[in-house]
Amino acid sequence: MNTDPSEVLRLLDAASGPAARLAAAVYRASAHLHRTATAGVRRQLLALDAARYGGRGLSAQITRVSVADEPAALWGVEWATGSQVDARFRCVLTGHSDNVEAIATVKVDGRPHVVSTSGDGTMRLWDLATGDQVGTPFAGAAGMEVAAIATVVLDGRPCAVTLSNDRKARVWDLVSHERAEPVRVFRLPSRTSPWALTAVIVDGRPCIVTGTEDGAVQVWDLDTGQQVGDPLTGHTGQVSTVATTVIDGRPHIVTGSTRWRDGTVRVWDLTTGRQVCEPLTGHTADVNAVATTTIDGRPCAVTGAANGEVRVWDLATGQQVGEPLAHIRAVNAVATVVIDSHPHAVTVGWGGTVRLWDLTSSEQVGEPLDLDASRVDRMAITVVNGRPCAVTVGFDSHRTWELRVWDLSSGQQVGEPRAGHRLSVVGAATGEVGGQPLAVTGGGAVCLWNLTSRFHEAGCPAVGQESRKCL
């Protein structure tokens, strides 16, 4: 209570043992209020939060703490309503006053950071080690509705690229304190909304690829601000997803489109600016997700569609590999991972299951991982304790967004679900702070979660609930 909150927050990751980790989780829960509250108010908040999270003894200890220039607490907390807090929940990044629209991770000065955009018209940069906002918001982002965000390095400086519904791509210097304007603006020639964005290196130069609702695909040189070559034409429907790969040493992209007017998957050589092979056809519904991998030394893509079909494609020949894999219901996200030296794909979507596929044998591995959720929208792949894991964010039967971690080698869920977001989760990413893996989720808020299993000991609260302050 009597110490500067910023100093306390820096010490919380060193908490050892169930009691200390519970105290750390309680302190983080209202960190956005501790920063500006007096010591007396912090004492009241901490006592109330401790009781809400089931720590009545801790609440009584807090109440008895003496506070300089304040009388003894006039009341204690015996019981309070509210959900418990998971000790793996690190903190909420406070600052945004509206829903978060997009997030991306980046390294700045060698430290892990996350950049976020919000409906409040701001873009903000956060230090993941401290949970603090870095500098002021990027004022030049005011008023833009961001459809996608990516991070790149230009001239050795980390930058963020935003793709907005005003049909402009903007580049922001994440190191400079001059944040009134972006360092580069690209005006997309398309007259329809942008949907897809990715960063790629072409001929040694940093570039971005944009895809729009009318099927336009463009490549932009971030150094010169000019479009690279002519637009990549072929899609007649919305470009819904894009992924990068390398074929014969040259950068390529794989794009997927909606079925309404197209429904194809196309492969493009970014060095020549030409489409490779004929369009990959077969999907009879919207192509929602695409990921790239290598199977038996050959570059391949895995695509997921709205009807639950998962297809694998040989990108060198343009041929489908094996029969379609069935996810039963719509696939919202696809990721690839190597397990025991074999390429695998992870798919999630409607129906609340996670499915793991061995791409060498084209067979599902084990039983589907059941999330007891109506749908899963976001997924990221990471390593926890040396084992490949999937982090999924889904909408459960109680209309709450849950984050879950799955050990892909064993097919088992790691720990309990982390509940929290009540609004749609627009992004999930993974990173590492101090050697510990973490997940970053963005929706109604930006939240950090520690993924390490050492937090799973008995005595820690089991169900996570984030602070309800909208960022």
C-alpha positions, 0 to 999 in steps of 0.5 A: 500500500505504501509503495509506488505501484509501478515498483510493486508491479515489477516485483510480482513475477518473482512471487514464489509459492501459492500464497505469494502468487495469489497476492500477486494476482490480487494486486494485478487485478486493480492495477489500473486503479492503484496507479492513481489512488492514495495509499488508503484507497489502495488498502480498501481495494486490495482488501476487497479484491482479496475477498472476492478472490477467496482470500479472506485471510489475506483480506484481513491482513491487508486491512490491518496494514498501517497507512501513513497519514491515514486512520486504521481501516474502519471496516474489513471484508468478510465476503464479496461476490465475484469470480476468482482470479487465475494466478496466471493472469498477469495484468490488463494494459490500461489506457484504451477507452473503447474496444480493442480492434487489433494487436501485434507483438514486436521487439523494441530495444530488444524487449517484447512489446505489443501494439494495439489499436482501439475504437477510441481512435488511438494506437498504443505501444506496451512494454510486456515486461512491465505492463506499462504504456510506452510514450503517448498514444499515436495521435495520428491514428485518431478516427481510423477503423483498423482492419488488420495490423502487422509489424516490420523492421525498417532501417533497423527500426521496429514499425507497425503497419495498419490497414484501415477501412478508409482504404489506407495502409499506414506505417508507424515508427514505434521508436520515435516520439514524434507520433502525430503522423505516420512515416508512410501512407499508402492509398489503396486503389481499390474502392472496397474495404481491406481485409487481409495484410501481411509483411514479406521481404522481396528482393531484400526489401521490406514490403506489405501485401494487402487484399481487399473486398473486390479481390485486389491484391497489391504489394507495396515497398515500405522503403519507397512507398510505391506499389511493386509492379501491377496488382495481382489480379485473378480473384473475383471475390473478397480476399479473406486470408493471405500467408507467406512462403518460400518456393525455390528460394523466392518469396511467394504468397498464398491467398484465399477468397470467399465463395460468393464470387470466387472461392479459390486459393491462388499462389503468387510469385512476388519476385515475378509478380505472376500467379503460379499454376492454375487457381487451386479449386475444390472448396465449395465454401468461403476460404477462411484460413490458410497456413503454409508448411513443408511436407517431404521437402515440398512447399505446401499450404493448408486451407480451411473453409466455412463448410468444415473442409480442410485441404492440403495443397502442393504449391509447386504443382498446384495439386491437392494432397490426399482427400479433404480433411473434415472438421465437421463445421466451419474452420475459423483458423489454421496453424502449422507446427512440427511435432516429432519431426513431422509436419502437422496442422491445427484447426479450430472453428465452430463446434468448439473443437481443436483438431490435430492432423498429421500432414504426412499421413493425412490423418487426424491425430487422436480424438478432437480436443473438446472445448465445450464452446460454441466456436473458436475464433483465434489460435496461436502456436507456442512452446511451453516447457519445451512442448509445442502447444496451441493457445485457443480463444473460444466463446463458451456456452455461458457466453464468455470468451475463454483462453485455453492451452493445449499440449499438442504432443499429448492432446491434453489441455494444460491447466484450467480455462482462463475466462475473461473477455466478454466482448469478441476477441479480435486477436491472440498472440504469443511471446516470451518475457523473462524466459516465461511464455505468455499469451496476449489477447485483445478484445474488450481489453488487452490482457496478458496471460502467463502460460507456464505450468508452474502456476498450476499448483494447488492453492491457486484460484482456478478460474480466471477473470480479467478486470472489467475496465475497457482499455 
